[in-house]
Amino acid sequence: MFRLNFFLRRWACGLAIAAFAGGAFAAAPSLQLTLQKRVESQPGGFRVTTSAETWDAKQTAIIVCDMWDLHHCKNAVKREREMAPRMNAVLEKARAQGVLIIHAPSSCMKYYEGHPARERAKAAPPAANLPAEIGSWCRQIPAEERGKYPIDQTDGGEDDDPAEHAAWAEELKAKGLNPRAPWTRQVDVLKIYDHDAISDSGVEIWNLLEQRGISNVILMGVHVNMCVAGRPFGLRQMAKNGRHAVLMRDLTDSMYNPARWPFVDHFRGTELFIEHLEKFVCPTITSEQILGGKPFSFSGAPQRKG
């Protein structure tokens, strides 16, 4: 009986050790992603290529760019509000897997004073490798000089009907807001947790990434041809300074007016700029790679073949 009890105790102990070891050495949560880019196959000609990558969730951050509560372009507001629920679902899933969520509603930091997520970004220690121009907009990187800018956004990109736009400006004024810059915070559909981060500073965000050993960065939000690409925390700065940066291409929008060159519909204008990024700045991914289902598509977007 003693020998039997001794054997059973050793067997139980072995199971416990095995279980502990299995938990201790279990693979960290990971993201299975398919990155898309465009590679020059002949002078001026590009082909789409994809590559499968596995990213450690703990070494990944999502930066949510300028998903404001309001905007001077009414159509931009409509599109953002349509996109926001899908974006929040992606953030919830990624957060649960260990991805750091950084909310970056520019010029709205006063609204978040004292929020734990805001304090977290401010408290990150200065990085030893802080890039010299990380606090500034970046409107072009050298690789982009090889291509032609794909859309004319010199009018600001507003695609509202003029009468509707004028009425929207009056509505914003009546609320005591600046009709050219009416945003005060991030849209409420996107939930902010205490263990997230809030910042619109390239310096703070770089410090935070360094503090946490984060090498992978996903950008989503608006607008892809302006803030998402050019902000101090945007795609150009992240890519040129060595982060493994990608755009979530189905969760973004552009400021493009179809009345301007190349005279295509708004959604095609967005696609053209995304193609430009895939050629010269960084790869792209889509939301179903994290959330499942199908990529997001705006209800007003034309269905294109291929």
WODA-V367409 format. One record per residue. N is the residue number from 1. RES is the residue in one small letter. PHI is phi in radians with two decimals (* if undefined). Layout:
[[N,RES,PHI] [N,RES,PHI]]
//
This chain:
[[1,m,*] [2,f,-1.07] [3,r,-1.12] [4,l,-1.15] [5,n,-1.09] [6,f,-1.11] [7,f,-1.11] [8,l,-1.13] [9,r,-1.14] [10,r,-1.14] [11,w,-1.11] [12,a,-1.13] [13,c,-1.11] [14,g,-1.10] [15,l,-1.10] [16,a,-1.10] [17,i,-1.13] [18,a,-1.09] [19,a,-1.12] [20,f,-1.10] [21,a,-1.09] [22,g,-1.06] [23,g,-1.22] [24,a,-1.16] [25,f,-1.84] [26,a,-1.09] [27,a,-1.09] [28,a,-1.15] [29,p,-0.95] [30,s,-2.34] [31,l,-1.93] [32,q,-1.70] [33,l,-2.10] [34,t,-2.07] [35,l,-1.55] [36,q,-1.97] [37,k,-2.52] [38,r,-2.13] [39,v,-1.93] [40,e,-1.22] [41,s,-1.76] [42,q,-2.76] [43,p,-0.91] [44,g,1.42] [45,g,-1.97] [46,f,-2.20] [47,r,-2.16] [48,v,-1.38] [49,t,-2.23] [50,t,-2.26] [51,s,-2.51] [52,a,-1.54] [53,e,-2.37] [54,t,-1.97] [55,w,-1.90] [56,d,-1.21] [57,a,-1.03] [58,k,-1.24] [59,q,-1.83] [60,t,-2.23] [61,a,-2.23] [62,i,-1.91] [63,i,-1.81] [64,v,-1.70] [65,c,-1.65] [66,d,0.89] [67,m,-1.46] [68,w,-1.25] [69,d,-1.26] [70,l,-2.54] [71,h,-2.66] [72,h,-1.28] [73,c,-1.76] [74,k,-1.14] [75,n,-1.11] [76,a,-1.10] [77,v,-1.11] [78,k,-1.05] [79,r,-1.18] [80,e,-1.08] [81,r,-1.18] [82,e,-1.23] [83,m,-1.40] [84,a,-1.02] [85,p,-1.05] [86,r,-1.11] [87,m,-1.08] [88,n,-1.09] [89,a,-1.10] [90,v,-1.11] [91,l,-1.09] [92,e,-1.06] [93,k,-1.16] [94,a,-1.13] [95,r,-1.04] [96,a,-1.11] [97,q,-1.52] [98,g,1.86] [99,v,-1.29] [100,l,-1.37] [101,i,-1.77] [102,i,-1.98] [103,h,-1.56] [104,a,-2.24] [105,p,-1.46] [106,s,-1.02] [107,s,1.17] [108,c,-2.13] [109,m,-1.18] [110,k,-1.04] [111,y,-1.08] [112,y,-1.80] [113,e,-0.97] [114,g,1.53] [115,h,-1.20] [116,p,-0.95] [117,a,-1.22] [118,r,-1.23] [119,e,-1.12] [120,r,-1.07] [121,a,-1.16] [122,k,-1.17] [123,a,-1.48] [124,a,-1.06] [125,p,-1.19] [126,p,-1.01] [127,a,-1.37] [128,a,-1.23] [129,n,-1.92] [130,l,-1.08] [131,p,-1.09] [132,a,-1.05] [133,e,-1.98] [134,i,-1.21] [135,g,-1.58] [136,s,-2.09] [137,w,-1.08] [138,c,-2.23] [139,r,-1.66] [140,q,-2.93] [141,i,-1.96] [142,p,-0.93] [143,a,-1.03] [144,e,-1.21] [145,e,-1.14] [146,r,-1.36] [147,g,-2.11] [148,k,-1.77] [149,y,-1.01] [150,p,-1.43] [151,i,-2.47] [152,d,-1.65] [153,q,-2.01] [154,t,-1.17] [155,d,-1.56] [156,g,1.63] [157,g,1.45] [158,e,-1.17] [159,d,-2.06] [160,d,-1.23] [161,d,-1.09] [162,p,-0.94] [163,a,-1.16] [164,e,-1.17] [165,h,-1.14] [166,a,-1.11] [167,a,-1.14] [168,w,-1.13] [169,a,-1.08] [170,e,-1.17] [171,e,-1.11] [172,l,-1.17] [173,k,-1.04] [174,a,-1.10] [175,k,-1.55] [176,g,1.39] [177,l,-1.87] [178,n,-1.32] [179,p,-1.14] [180,r,-1.56] [181,a,-2.60] [182,p,-1.50] [183,w,-1.23] [184,t,-2.23] [185,r,-2.87] [186,q,-1.37] [187,v,-1.02] [188,d,-1.17] [189,v,-1.06] [190,l,-1.49] [191,k,-1.32] [192,i,-1.97] [193,y,-1.74] [194,d,-1.04] [195,h,-1.59] [196,d,-1.39] [197,a,-2.31] [198,i,-2.27] [199,s,-2.90] [200,d,-2.08] [201,s,-1.85] [202,g,-1.06] [203,v,-1.16] [204,e,-1.04] [205,i,-1.19] [206,w,-1.07] [207,n,-1.02] [208,l,-1.13] [209,l,-1.10] [210,e,-1.15] [211,q,-0.99] [212,r,-1.75] [213,g,1.13] [214,i,-1.61] [215,s,-1.90] [216,n,-1.83] [217,v,-2.33] [218,i,-1.90] [219,l,-1.78] [220,m,-2.52] [221,g,2.10] [222,v,-2.34] [223,h,-1.84] [224,v,-1.10] [225,n,-1.50] [226,m,-2.20] [227,c,-1.20] [228,v,-1.06] [229,a,-1.41] [230,g,-1.83] [231,r,-1.00] [232,p,-1.00] [233,f,-1.83] [234,g,-1.45] [235,l,-1.08] [236,r,-1.11] [237,q,-1.11] [238,m,-1.12] [239,a,-1.20] [240,k,-1.24] [241,n,-1.78] [242,g,1.69] [243,r,-1.32] [244,h,-1.50] [245,a,-1.80] [246,v,-2.42] [247,l,-1.75] [248,m,-1.49] [249,r,-1.26] [250,d,-1.58] [251,l,-2.02] [252,t,-2.67] [253,d,-2.65] [254,s,-2.13] [255,m,-1.80] [256,y,-2.47] [257,n,-1.78] [258,p,-1.03] [259,a,-1.32] [260,r,-1.90] [261,w,-0.94] [262,p,-1.64] [263,f,1.06] [264,v,-2.01] [265,d,-1.15] [266,h,-0.95] [267,f,-1.22] [268,r,-1.20] [269,g,-1.03] [270,t,-1.05] [271,e,-1.05] [272,l,-1.08] [273,f,-1.25] [274,i,-1.08] [275,e,-1.07] [276,h,-1.06] [277,l,-1.08] [278,e,-1.12] [279,k,-1.38] [280,f,-2.17] [281,v,-2.09] [282,c,-2.85] [283,p,-1.30] [284,t,-2.29] [285,i,-2.36] [286,t,-2.27] [287,s,-1.17] [288,e,-1.19] [289,q,-1.17] [290,i,-1.80] [291,l,-1.65] [292,g,1.55] [293,g,1.36] [294,k,-2.05] [295,p,-1.03] [296,f,-1.24] [297,s,-2.49] [298,f,-1.14] [299,s,-1.09] [300,g,-1.57] [301,a,-1.31] [302,p,-1.10] [303,q,-1.45] [304,r,-1.84] [305,k,-1.33] [306,g,1.37]]
//
